[in-house]
Amino acid sequence: MRTLLITILALLIACHGNSVLAMSSSNYAIPSDSFNGGGGDTSASANYKILDTTGQTVAGAGSSAAFSAQQGYRTGAGTSVLSVAFVDSIGATIASPVVSFTGITAGTASANGVLGTASSKVRITNTRSIAPWSLTIAATAGPSGSWSNGTNTMGFNQPGSGNALTIDPTSGAIAAVNAPCTTAGLTLGSLATFNQGVVDSITLLTAGAGADTQCAWDMTGANLTQTVPASQPTGSYSIPMTITVS
């Protein structure tokens, strides 16, 4: 009997937009600080508190197609982030996601799996002020990686030898997690087969410049197919894969 499992070992947060202004230790914390040209700095009573700065002429967020900036003395620690994770049906993060294959027989292209299900969704979160990003998948070990059962190995990127993994993002679906976010500007990737040195990474989903920001989306239903050579020894095989958003 042959079983195939894709283990997603590293879900990379490939792009952070956080400002690093806070300072702390086990005994104190300074949420933000600044050297100012004037101003009373802090005014307070029982009902209000004012943090003031004199001479700050440019403040707030600024962005272009490829960059974003939080400007000003008191911008503070930002919250913009681009990240990917697997979540369950209620949105809780899955620590060790696994994709299982079914219908496996030697010498056939019917070893099938699905990346993203109702109970294991690929969630992309973009709280940046810029939209473009790309979601890709590749073997964690790179082009030299392989399926393994601890004793035997099998290629995932050798279509000429009858052992290759194909991913079809076009079979998938995208859903915005919260209103008023939409899926406008999001495009599913194209069907592709891993081929060592030629196709080492496959694009699952892209967001264009017109996509929403400050939003999250779930991707489900991307079909996977792994061909299995007739001579492949039986066993339970797995391969670590990495999904990256950048």
C-alpha positions as a printed Julia matrix, in Angstrom:
246×3 Matrix{Float64}:
   0.0    0.0     0.0
   1.2    3.49   -0.83
   0.17   6.63    1.0
   1.3   10.18    0.22
   1.27  13.12    2.63
   2.38  16.68    2.03
   3.5   18.26    5.3
   3.59  22.04    5.28
   6.5   22.59    7.63
   7.09  26.29    7.16
   4.39  28.85    6.49
   6.5   31.89    5.85
   5.55  35.41    6.76
   7.64  36.85    3.98
   6.91  40.53    4.27
   6.53  42.54    7.46
   5.59  46.18    7.64
   5.97  46.67   11.37
   7.74  49.75   12.7
  10.24  48.81   15.39
   9.94  51.65   17.9
   8.96  49.97   21.13
  11.47  49.16   23.88
  10.93  46.85   26.83
  12.39  44.42   29.35
  10.9   42.26   32.09
  10.64  45.37   34.3
   9.59  48.22   32.02
   8.09  49.1    28.65
   8.28  52.22   26.48
   5.62  51.83   23.76
   7.17  54.63   21.69
   9.54  57.54   22.1
  10.71  60.65   20.25
  13.08  63.59   20.52
  10.97  66.7    19.93
  11.65  70.33   19.13
   9.11  71.57   21.62
   5.75  70.85   23.15
   4.64  69.84   26.58
   4.92  66.12   25.71
   2.28  64.86   28.15
  -0.76  66.59   29.62
  -3.32  64.69   31.63
  -6.19  64.82   34.07
  -8.62  62.28   35.42
 -10.6   62.43   32.16
  -8.07  62.99   29.37
  -4.48  62.55   28.27
  -2.62  64.36   25.47
   0.71  63.41   23.95
   1.85  66.46   22.0
   4.74  67.36   19.71
   5.74  70.74   18.29
   7.18  71.01   14.79
   5.94  67.75   13.28
   4.9   68.89    9.82
   4.57  65.53    8.02
   2.86  62.57    9.64
   0.76  59.53    8.79
   0.91  56.82    6.16
   2.36  57.12    2.68
   2.69  54.53   -0.03
   3.55  53.77   -3.64
   3.04  50.66   -5.76
   5.88  48.87   -4.0
   6.55  50.65   -0.67
   4.74  52.01    2.35
   5.89  54.34    5.12
   4.57  55.4     8.5
   5.77  58.97    8.93
   6.11  61.19   11.96
   7.6   61.22   15.44
   4.69  59.37   16.97
   3.79  56.87   14.33
   4.43  54.14   16.88
   4.63  50.43   16.25
   2.74  49.74   13.06
   0.4   46.84   12.48
   0.85  46.27    8.75
   1.72  42.7     7.87
   1.5   40.27    4.98
   1.16  36.69    6.2
  -0.12  33.2     5.36
  -1.35  30.41    7.62
  -3.59  27.36    7.6
  -6.81  27.79    9.6
  -9.66  25.47   10.51
 -13.39  25.98    9.95
 -13.62  28.56   12.76
 -10.45  30.41   11.8
  -8.09  28.92   14.39
  -4.51  28.43   13.2
  -3.46  24.86   12.36
   0.05  24.31   13.69
   1.02  21.31   11.54
  -1.09  21.18    8.36
  -1.04  18.03    6.24
  -2.44  17.3     2.77
  -3.3   13.63    2.2
  -3.52  11.86   -1.17
  -6.0    9.17   -2.15
  -6.47   6.69   -4.98
  -2.8    5.75   -5.21
  -1.73   2.92   -7.48
   1.56   2.4    -9.26
   1.99   3.84  -12.74
  -1.07   6.08  -12.62
  -1.78   9.81  -12.49
  -4.66   9.34  -10.06
  -2.85   9.95   -6.78
  -4.94  12.95   -5.83
  -5.05  15.51   -3.04
  -6.61  18.9    -2.37
  -4.77  21.93   -1.03
  -7.24  23.9     1.05
 -10.45  22.39    2.44
 -13.29  23.61    4.64
 -11.41  22.34    7.7
  -7.93  23.36    6.51
  -8.02  26.65    4.61
  -5.05  28.66    3.32
  -5.55  32.13    4.8
  -3.72  35.16    3.44
  -3.8   38.36    5.49
  -2.7   41.75    4.16
  -2.98  44.68    6.55
  -0.52  46.78    4.58
  -1.58  49.89    2.67
  -0.31  48.38   -0.6
  -2.02  45.6    -2.5
   0.32  43.56   -4.74
   1.42  40.17   -3.41
   1.97  36.63   -4.63
   1.34  33.25   -2.99
   3.68  30.42   -4.06
   4.49  26.85   -3.06
   7.8   24.97   -3.35
   9.58  22.04   -1.76
  11.12  23.09    1.53
  14.39  21.39    0.55
  14.35  23.06   -2.86
  14.69  21.27   -6.23
  16.76  18.49   -4.63
  13.92  17.53   -2.29
  11.92  14.33   -2.67
   9.16  12.2    -1.22
  10.46   9.82    1.45
   9.19   7.0     3.63
  12.38   6.92    5.67
  13.93   4.22    3.5
  12.93   4.93   -0.08
  12.53   8.19   -1.96
  10.45   9.32   -4.93
  10.78  12.42   -7.06
   8.21  15.21   -7.13
   9.77  17.14  -10.02
  10.79  14.53  -12.59
   7.95  14.35  -15.13
  10.18  12.57  -17.65
  10.6    9.68  -15.21
   6.94   9.4   -14.28
   7.15  10.94  -10.82
   5.96  14.53  -10.7
   3.58  16.67   -8.67
   1.05  18.81  -10.53
  -0.93  21.61   -8.89
  -4.05  23.13  -10.43
  -4.96  26.39   -8.66
  -7.68  27.07  -11.24
  -9.83  24.42   -9.55
  -9.72  26.43   -6.35
 -11.88  29.11   -4.82
 -11.16  32.37   -3.0
 -13.35  33.93   -0.33
 -12.95  37.19    1.54
 -13.02  36.59    5.28
 -14.81  39.8     6.26
 -16.97  42.43    4.57
 -16.51  44.86    2.92
 -13.47  43.03    1.55
 -13.9   41.41   -1.86
 -11.92  39.11   -4.15
 -11.54  41.82   -6.8
  -7.98  41.96   -8.14
  -7.15  38.4    -7.03
  -6.17  35.84   -9.67
  -5.71  32.1    -9.23
  -2.49  30.67  -10.67
  -2.28  28.35  -13.65
  -1.98  24.56  -13.71
   1.7   23.63  -13.47
   3.92  20.6   -12.87
   7.13  20.72  -10.85
  10.09  20.13  -13.16
  13.57  20.26  -11.63
  15.45  23.38  -12.69
  12.55  24.54  -14.86
   9.55  24.84  -12.53
  10.8   24.87   -8.95
   7.99  27.01   -7.55
   4.3   27.22   -8.47
   2.15  30.33   -8.08
  -1.14  29.64   -6.31
  -2.64  33.12   -6.16
  -1.71  36.72   -6.95
  -3.11  40.09   -5.94
  -2.88  42.98   -8.36
  -2.62  46.68   -7.58
  -6.42  46.94   -7.5
  -6.9   44.31   -4.8
  -8.27  45.28   -1.41
  -5.97  46.0     1.51
  -6.56  45.64    5.25
  -8.22  42.3     4.42
  -7.91  38.52    4.68
  -8.9   35.78    2.24
  -9.23  32.0     2.32
  -8.11  29.81   -0.57
  -9.48  26.27   -0.94
  -9.83  23.53   -3.53
  -6.52  23.52   -5.43
  -6.22  20.03   -6.91
  -2.96  18.07   -6.59
  -1.86  15.07   -8.63
   1.28  12.98   -8.09
   2.34  10.34  -10.61
   3.78   7.16   -9.09
   6.24   4.95  -11.02
   5.24   1.31  -11.35
   8.47   0.23   -9.67
   8.0    2.47   -6.59
   8.19   0.42   -3.33
   5.1    0.52   -1.14
   5.1    2.7     1.94
   3.86   5.93    3.51
   5.67   8.82    1.82
   5.77  12.49    2.76
   7.39  15.64    1.44
   7.76  18.97    3.27
   6.48  21.95    1.27
   6.67  25.66    1.97
   4.0   28.21    1.11
   5.25  31.79    0.86
   3.45  35.1     0.46
   5.52  38.06   -0.67
